[in-house]
């Protein structure tokens, strides 16, 4: 009978970091370790070619639990369920609605509509969401930052008209005040005054987010 407490590979000695470095030096045949194997990111960080347990022993990462800071294992404690989202450019409400209904039958459970600011009207939104159950499907919207507050009022009026349970409506308005600033187009201060009113407009919908941070623009700006 085998000993179930015995660990694999115990007969092999674990090499030290210095032993690994000595072996790498031999394999490099005189080439500079720093130049050949260490990658320096644009932000000035040096990324080593290998890492060991000792490199993370002082970090909170190994012992972090889901839903706890620093959230390296997600921000949910119960499960790690992800939405499957597809973005739709809604130039035409009827066409965008038909596409949304089609992909909902193919496994999508999160919709993202990109709407031009000039088309943010109750009629456009009502046609866009026709036949879409916003208390079952996650619905997300992106429009001109200066039209986001108007869109929020239109959406809440639509949700109330449909009689949706406010607790069950899940989604967002992608209002990122830093986006244009990171693109070098404007200063965030010019639209920040909209934030309190936007939050207030969606205050009764606890699962509908309205202030976002688009990591794509942060990454492209050197974050």
N, C-alpha and C positions, 0 to 999 in steps of 0.2 A: 504494500500500500504506500502510495506516495505521500510525502509530507506537504499538505496543502498550504502551510505557512512559509514554505521555502520560496525565496524570490529568484526569479530568473537571472542568469548571468552573474550570480554572486562569485563565481570562480574567476571572473575577470576583474582586474584592478582598474579602478576609474582613474584615468589620467588627469593630471592637474592642468590648470590653464597654461602654466608655463611650459609644460610638456607639449601641449598642443601648439603653442607658439614656436617652440624649438623645431617641431616637425614641419610646420609651415615654412619656417625659415630655410630649412633644408630643401623643401620642394620648390621654393622660389629661386633657388640657385643664385643668390646674391641680389635679386631684385628687391626694390624698396617695398616693404610691407604696406606702409602708409599710402603710397601712390598706387599700388597694384590692387589692394584689397579693401581699403577703407573708402567708403563713399561719403562725400561731403555734400549735404543737401544745400539748396540755395539759401536756406535760413541760417546756415552755419553749423549745423549738427553733424557730427561724425558718426556714421553708421558702420559698426564693426561687422566683419564677415561671419562671426559666430558669437553666440551669447550662451552663458551657462547659468546654473541655478544661483550662483553667488551674485550674479548681476541683478537679480530681482528680489533677493532676500529682504532688502530694506524697503521695498515698495509695498503699497497696499493691494496691488493687483492680485497676487496669488490667493489671498484670503478673502477677496471681495465677494459678496453675495449679490445675486440679482436684485435689482431695485434699491441698491445701496450705493452711496458715493464711493468711488468715483465713476460708477455706472459702466464699468468695463465689461460687465456681463448683462447689459441691457437695463432698462428701467422698469421692467415688470417682474413682480414676484410670483405671480400665479402661473404664467406660461410665457412662451416666446413666439406667440402667433404674429405673423406678419400679414399686412394687406398686400394684395396684388393689384397694383395701380397702373392705369394707362392714361396718358395725357391726350386731350383732344383740343385742337385749336378750333374754337367755336366762331368761325367767320359767319356761318349760317346756322341759325338755331335749329331748324328742322333737320338739316343734314347731320349736325353734331349730335342731335338727339337720336337719330336713327343709328348712328355709329355706336353711341353709348349703349343702346338697347341690344345691339348685336353682340358687342364684346362682353356684356353682362351674362349672356347665355354661353360664353366660352370660358368662363372661369374668373373673370375680373370681378373683384369686389370693392374696388376703390376707383373712383373717377376723378379726373383733374381737368377742369375746363379752363382754357385760356381765352378770356373775352376782351376784346378791344374796349377801351373806356367809352367810346362813343355809342356802344351797343348795350350799355348797362341800363336796361329799362325793365319794368315789370313784365311787359309783354314778351320780351326776348327771353327772360329767365323762365317764365311759365312754359313757353314752348320748348325751351331747352331741357327742362326737367319733366316734361310730360311722360307719364308712365314709369318714372324712376321713383322708387320708394326710398326716400331720404332717411327713413328711420331704420332701414336695413342695409343700405349701401353707403359707404363713406363717400362724401361729396366734397371736393376741394375746388377752390376757385382762385384764379390769378387775373388781375386786371391792373389798369393804371392806378398807381398809389393814391392819386387824388380822387379816384372814383370808388375806392374801396369802401368808404363809409356809406356812400349811396347804395352800393351793392349789398352791404350788410343789412340795411333797412329793408331793401327789397326782399332779401332772402328770409328774414325773420317774419315779414308779412306773409310770405308764401308758405312758410312752415306752419304758421298759425292758421292760415286759411285751410290747409290740409289737415289740421288737427293733430299734428305729430306730437308725441311725447317728447318734451325738451331734453329729457335724460337720454333718449335713444338717438338723437340726431348727432352724428359724428362727422367731423370734417374740418375745413379750415378756409380762411381767406389768406392768401400768401402776401401779407403786408410786411415787407422787410424794408424798414427805413434806411438801412445802410447800403442797400443794393446799388442805387444810383451813385452814392458817394464812392463806393469801391470801384465803380466803373469810371470814376472821374468826371461824372456828368453834372452833379449838383451836390449841395451840402444837405446832410440829413436834417439839419435844424428847420429847413423850410417846410417839412411835412410832419415833423414830430408832434406838432400841436394837434394833429388828428388822432393821435393814439388814445387819449382818454375817452373821446367820444366813440371811437371804434370799439373799445373794450366795453363801454357802457351799453352800446347797441346790442352786443352779443352776450351780455351779462347773464341772461337767463338760460343760456345754452352751455352747460359746463364742459361738454366734450367737443365744442366747436372753437378751434383756436383762431386767433386773428393777428398775432404778432409773431413773426417767424424770423429765422436766420437762415439764409441760403448759403450752405457750406460751399457750394460750387464757386460763388464769387469770392468767398474768403480764401479758398484754395488758390484760385487764379491770381489773387493779390499777394500771395506769398505766405499764407498761414500754414 
